């Protein structure tokens, strides 16, 4: 019974240390501006759309449909280029 209590106590201390470390990392990370958050959201939206189009393209069999999806993919890639890379959070 004593060993079990020590195990639980040990785990609780580990959890507290991990929580403190996570909080410290969150505080050290630079806050994003509203514009950066908006760009990040737009980029995530575009990446999701791109993944869907790529998946649809892999399954497409009709040439006209493939052409349409390829155009959509090119359009999304152009928009991603405009949005630029994600902000560096390190």
Residue pairs with C-beta under 8 A, 6 or more apart in sequence:
29 89
30 89
32 40
32 87
36 87
39 83
39 84
39 87
40 86
40 87
42 83
43 80
43 83
43 86
46 76
46 79
46 80
46 83
47 80
49 76
50 73
50 76
50 77
50 80
53 69
53 72
53 73
53 76
54 73
56 69
57 66
57 69
57 70
57 73
60 66
60 69
